[in-house]
Amino acid sequence: MGPGMGVPGTGAGVGPGMGSPTPPATGVTAGQPAPAAHLQAHCAVTLQRLYEWLQASIPQAPQVAGVIPLLVQAVQLYRAGRYEACLAQIQYALGVVAPGRPMVPLL
């Protein structure tokens, strides 16, 4: 993922002074359909935070770069307007980074 990926939105940055890489937690209330605008904003902010997290984490833990192709797929889903699938892909990617540690509540 790079700056030209077209992920709009702002988000709280993840500082480069992090210890061990821990992806940002995200979530959507399970069982309640969210409006498309809310899902779009949630995807945009989460993808931006993940990009910032990767920038800070890869120098310290290069193995997390393996999640990049999964997040590229999430960006493609976002661009296609498939926001629920985008969030599911993000959740899957975070599960790959931190197996056994639920980082994102189930959608």
Biotite code that builds the C-alpha atoms (Angstrom):
import biotite.structure as struc

atoms = struc.array([
    struc.Atom([0.000, 0.000, 0.000], chain_id="A", res_id=1, res_name="MET", atom_name="CA", element="C"),
    struc.Atom([1.306, 3.440, -0.767], chain_id="A", res_id=2, res_name="GLY", atom_name="CA", element="C"),
    struc.Atom([0.318, 7.041, -0.580], chain_id="A", res_id=3, res_name="PRO", atom_name="CA", element="C"),
    struc.Atom([-1.236, 6.820, -4.039], chain_id="A", res_id=4, res_name="GLY", atom_name="CA", element="C"),
    struc.Atom([-3.667, 4.075, -3.077], chain_id="A", res_id=5, res_name="MET", atom_name="CA", element="C"),
    struc.Atom([-6.547, 6.548, -3.015], chain_id="A", res_id=6, res_name="GLY", atom_name="CA", element="C"),
    struc.Atom([-7.691, 5.866, 0.529], chain_id="A", res_id=7, res_name="VAL", atom_name="CA", element="C"),
    struc.Atom([-9.468, 9.017, 1.654], chain_id="A", res_id=8, res_name="PRO", atom_name="CA", element="C"),
    struc.Atom([-10.151, 9.980, 5.208], chain_id="A", res_id=9, res_name="GLY", atom_name="CA", element="C"),
    struc.Atom([-8.283, 10.926, 8.241], chain_id="A", res_id=10, res_name="THR", atom_name="CA", element="C"),
    struc.Atom([-7.461, 8.935, 11.277], chain_id="A", res_id=11, res_name="GLY", atom_name="CA", element="C"),
    struc.Atom([-5.542, 9.024, 14.441], chain_id="A", res_id=12, res_name="ALA", atom_name="CA", element="C"),
    struc.Atom([-1.980, 8.329, 13.470], chain_id="A", res_id=13, res_name="GLY", atom_name="CA", element="C"),
    struc.Atom([-0.020, 5.464, 14.882], chain_id="A", res_id=14, res_name="VAL", atom_name="CA", element="C"),
    struc.Atom([3.261, 6.867, 16.041], chain_id="A", res_id=15, res_name="GLY", atom_name="CA", element="C"),
    struc.Atom([6.611, 5.531, 14.888], chain_id="A", res_id=16, res_name="PRO", atom_name="CA", element="C"),
    struc.Atom([7.762, 5.134, 18.498], chain_id="A", res_id=17, res_name="GLY", atom_name="CA", element="C"),
    struc.Atom([5.799, 1.913, 18.941], chain_id="A", res_id=18, res_name="MET", atom_name="CA", element="C"),
    struc.Atom([7.308, -1.070, 20.691], chain_id="A", res_id=19, res_name="GLY", atom_name="CA", element="C"),
    struc.Atom([6.138, -4.343, 19.222], chain_id="A", res_id=20, res_name="SER", atom_name="CA", element="C"),
    struc.Atom([3.852, -4.023, 16.218], chain_id="A", res_id=21, res_name="PRO", atom_name="CA", element="C"),
    struc.Atom([0.218, -4.213, 17.270], chain_id="A", res_id=22, res_name="THR", atom_name="CA", element="C"),
    struc.Atom([-2.336, -3.461, 14.578], chain_id="A", res_id=23, res_name="PRO", atom_name="CA", element="C"),
    struc.Atom([-5.020, -0.940, 15.401], chain_id="A", res_id=24, res_name="PRO", atom_name="CA", element="C"),
    struc.Atom([-8.222, -2.454, 16.687], chain_id="A", res_id=25, res_name="ALA", atom_name="CA", element="C"),
    struc.Atom([-11.330, -1.760, 14.658], chain_id="A", res_id=26, res_name="THR", atom_name="CA", element="C"),
    struc.Atom([-14.865, -2.917, 14.947], chain_id="A", res_id=27, res_name="GLY", atom_name="CA", element="C"),
    struc.Atom([-18.443, -2.773, 13.848], chain_id="A", res_id=28, res_name="VAL", atom_name="CA", element="C"),
    struc.Atom([-21.286, -3.769, 16.129], chain_id="A", res_id=29, res_name="THR", atom_name="CA", element="C"),
    struc.Atom([-22.207, -7.357, 15.282], chain_id="A", res_id=30, res_name="ALA", atom_name="CA", element="C"),
    struc.Atom([-25.727, -8.081, 14.100], chain_id="A", res_id=31, res_name="GLY", atom_name="CA", element="C"),
    struc.Atom([-26.630, -4.496, 13.240], chain_id="A", res_id=32, res_name="GLN", atom_name="CA", element="C"),
    struc.Atom([-26.419, -3.375, 9.636], chain_id="A", res_id=33, res_name="PRO", atom_name="CA", element="C"),
    struc.Atom([-24.518, -0.117, 9.364], chain_id="A", res_id=34, res_name="ALA", atom_name="CA", element="C"),
    struc.Atom([-25.358, 2.569, 6.832], chain_id="A", res_id=35, res_name="PRO", atom_name="CA", element="C"),
    struc.Atom([-23.150, 2.539, 3.741], chain_id="A", res_id=36, res_name="ALA", atom_name="CA", element="C"),
    struc.Atom([-21.688, 5.956, 4.553], chain_id="A", res_id=37, res_name="ALA", atom_name="CA", element="C"),
    struc.Atom([-20.653, 4.759, 8.007], chain_id="A", res_id=38, res_name="HIS", atom_name="CA", element="C"),
    struc.Atom([-19.071, 1.608, 6.563], chain_id="A", res_id=39, res_name="LEU", atom_name="CA", element="C"),
    struc.Atom([-17.272, 3.637, 3.907], chain_id="A", res_id=40, res_name="GLN", atom_name="CA", element="C"),
    struc.Atom([-15.860, 6.028, 6.500], chain_id="A", res_id=41, res_name="ALA", atom_name="CA", element="C"),
    struc.Atom([-14.905, 3.156, 8.798], chain_id="A", res_id=42, res_name="HIS", atom_name="CA", element="C"),
    struc.Atom([-13.064, 1.397, 5.961], chain_id="A", res_id=43, res_name="CYS", atom_name="CA", element="C"),
    struc.Atom([-11.278, 4.578, 4.908], chain_id="A", res_id=44, res_name="ALA", atom_name="CA", element="C"),
    struc.Atom([-10.100, 5.434, 8.410], chain_id="A", res_id=45, res_name="VAL", atom_name="CA", element="C"),
    struc.Atom([-9.079, 1.851, 9.173], chain_id="A", res_id=46, res_name="THR", atom_name="CA", element="C"),
    struc.Atom([-7.140, 1.457, 5.922], chain_id="A", res_id=47, res_name="LEU", atom_name="CA", element="C"),
    struc.Atom([-5.359, 4.762, 6.542], chain_id="A", res_id=48, res_name="GLN", atom_name="CA", element="C"),
    struc.Atom([-4.436, 3.742, 10.086], chain_id="A", res_id=49, res_name="ARG", atom_name="CA", element="C"),
    struc.Atom([-3.198, 0.373, 8.844], chain_id="A", res_id=50, res_name="LEU", atom_name="CA", element="C"),
    struc.Atom([-1.050, 2.095, 6.232], chain_id="A", res_id=51, res_name="TYR", atom_name="CA", element="C"),
    struc.Atom([0.465, 4.309, 8.932], chain_id="A", res_id=52, res_name="GLU", atom_name="CA", element="C"),
    struc.Atom([0.931, 1.300, 11.199], chain_id="A", res_id=53, res_name="TRP", atom_name="CA", element="C"),
    struc.Atom([2.729, -0.590, 8.419], chain_id="A", res_id=54, res_name="LEU", atom_name="CA", element="C"),
    struc.Atom([5.030, 2.352, 7.761], chain_id="A", res_id=55, res_name="GLN", atom_name="CA", element="C"),
    struc.Atom([6.032, 2.382, 11.418], chain_id="A", res_id=56, res_name="ALA", atom_name="CA", element="C"),
    struc.Atom([6.118, -1.394, 11.921], chain_id="A", res_id=57, res_name="SER", atom_name="CA", element="C"),
    struc.Atom([7.906, -2.794, 8.880], chain_id="A", res_id=58, res_name="ILE", atom_name="CA", element="C"),
    struc.Atom([11.340, -1.378, 9.821], chain_id="A", res_id=59, res_name="PRO", atom_name="CA", element="C"),
    struc.Atom([11.019, -2.978, 13.271], chain_id="A", res_id=60, res_name="GLN", atom_name="CA", element="C"),
    struc.Atom([9.272, -6.197, 12.211], chain_id="A", res_id=61, res_name="ALA", atom_name="CA", element="C"),
    struc.Atom([9.769, -6.889, 8.471], chain_id="A", res_id=62, res_name="PRO", atom_name="CA", element="C"),
    struc.Atom([7.686, -10.050, 8.688], chain_id="A", res_id=63, res_name="GLN", atom_name="CA", element="C"),
    struc.Atom([4.494, -7.979, 8.894], chain_id="A", res_id=64, res_name="VAL", atom_name="CA", element="C"),
    struc.Atom([5.043, -6.982, 5.247], chain_id="A", res_id=65, res_name="ALA", atom_name="CA", element="C"),
    struc.Atom([3.430, -10.319, 4.363], chain_id="A", res_id=66, res_name="GLY", atom_name="CA", element="C"),
    struc.Atom([0.056, -8.758, 5.143], chain_id="A", res_id=67, res_name="VAL", atom_name="CA", element="C"),
    struc.Atom([0.397, -6.151, 2.369], chain_id="A", res_id=68, res_name="ILE", atom_name="CA", element="C"),
    struc.Atom([-1.209, -8.268, -0.407], chain_id="A", res_id=69, res_name="PRO", atom_name="CA", element="C"),
    struc.Atom([-4.203, -8.901, 1.865], chain_id="A", res_id=70, res_name="LEU", atom_name="CA", element="C"),
    struc.Atom([-4.582, -5.199, 2.524], chain_id="A", res_id=71, res_name="LEU", atom_name="CA", element="C"),
    struc.Atom([-4.257, -4.417, -1.186], chain_id="A", res_id=72, res_name="VAL", atom_name="CA", element="C"),
    struc.Atom([-7.274, -6.683, -1.669], chain_id="A", res_id=73, res_name="GLN", atom_name="CA", element="C"),
    struc.Atom([-9.081, -4.710, 1.055], chain_id="A", res_id=74, res_name="ALA", atom_name="CA", element="C"),
    struc.Atom([-8.331, -1.474, -0.815], chain_id="A", res_id=75, res_name="VAL", atom_name="CA", element="C"),
    struc.Atom([-9.702, -3.013, -4.021], chain_id="A", res_id=76, res_name="GLN", atom_name="CA", element="C"),
    struc.Atom([-12.892, -3.989, -2.191], chain_id="A", res_id=77, res_name="LEU", atom_name="CA", element="C"),
    struc.Atom([-13.124, -0.462, -0.794], chain_id="A", res_id=78, res_name="TYR", atom_name="CA", element="C"),
    struc.Atom([-12.766, 1.057, -4.267], chain_id="A", res_id=79, res_name="ARG", atom_name="CA", element="C"),
    struc.Atom([-15.494, -1.285, -5.538], chain_id="A", res_id=80, res_name="ALA", atom_name="CA", element="C"),
    struc.Atom([-17.852, -0.054, -2.806], chain_id="A", res_id=81, res_name="GLY", atom_name="CA", element="C"),
    struc.Atom([-17.905, -3.432, -1.064], chain_id="A", res_id=82, res_name="ARG", atom_name="CA", element="C"),
    struc.Atom([-17.391, -2.028, 2.415], chain_id="A", res_id=83, res_name="TYR", atom_name="CA", element="C"),
    struc.Atom([-18.547, -5.031, 4.452], chain_id="A", res_id=84, res_name="GLU", atom_name="CA", element="C"),
    struc.Atom([-16.225, -7.281, 2.429], chain_id="A", res_id=85, res_name="ALA", atom_name="CA", element="C"),
    struc.Atom([-13.451, -4.712, 2.912], chain_id="A", res_id=86, res_name="CYS", atom_name="CA", element="C"),
    struc.Atom([-13.862, -4.836, 6.688], chain_id="A", res_id=87, res_name="LEU", atom_name="CA", element="C"),
    struc.Atom([-13.931, -8.636, 6.603], chain_id="A", res_id=88, res_name="ALA", atom_name="CA", element="C"),
    struc.Atom([-10.686, -8.621, 4.590], chain_id="A", res_id=89, res_name="GLN", atom_name="CA", element="C"),
    struc.Atom([-9.102, -6.228, 7.088], chain_id="A", res_id=90, res_name="ILE", atom_name="CA", element="C"),
    struc.Atom([-10.169, -8.513, 9.918], chain_id="A", res_id=91, res_name="GLN", atom_name="CA", element="C"),
    struc.Atom([-8.661, -11.508, 8.131], chain_id="A", res_id=92, res_name="TYR", atom_name="CA", element="C"),
    struc.Atom([-5.415, -9.629, 7.479], chain_id="A", res_id=93, res_name="ALA", atom_name="CA", element="C"),
    struc.Atom([-5.115, -8.651, 11.134], chain_id="A", res_id=94, res_name="LEU", atom_name="CA", element="C"),
    struc.Atom([-5.716, -12.276, 12.101], chain_id="A", res_id=95, res_name="GLY", atom_name="CA", element="C"),
    struc.Atom([-2.756, -13.243, 9.933], chain_id="A", res_id=96, res_name="VAL", atom_name="CA", element="C"),
    struc.Atom([-0.556, -10.662, 11.653], chain_id="A", res_id=97, res_name="VAL", atom_name="CA", element="C"),
    struc.Atom([-1.628, -11.659, 15.159], chain_id="A", res_id=98, res_name="ALA", atom_name="CA", element="C"),
    struc.Atom([-2.947, -15.251, 14.995], chain_id="A", res_id=99, res_name="PRO", atom_name="CA", element="C"),
    struc.Atom([-4.889, -16.369, 18.021], chain_id="A", res_id=100, res_name="GLY", atom_name="CA", element="C"),
    struc.Atom([-5.356, -12.805, 19.232], chain_id="A", res_id=101, res_name="ARG", atom_name="CA", element="C"),
    struc.Atom([-8.704, -11.398, 18.111], chain_id="A", res_id=102, res_name="PRO", atom_name="CA", element="C"),
    struc.Atom([-7.954, -7.822, 17.050], chain_id="A", res_id=103, res_name="MET", atom_name="CA", element="C"),
    struc.Atom([-11.263, -6.995, 15.395], chain_id="A", res_id=104, res_name="VAL", atom_name="CA", element="C"),
    struc.Atom([-14.694, -7.964, 16.656], chain_id="A", res_id=105, res_name="PRO", atom_name="CA", element="C"),
    struc.Atom([-16.600, -10.208, 14.277], chain_id="A", res_id=106, res_name="LEU", atom_name="CA", element="C"),
    struc.Atom([-18.654, -8.305, 11.743], chain_id="A", res_id=107, res_name="LEU", atom_name="CA", element="C"),
])
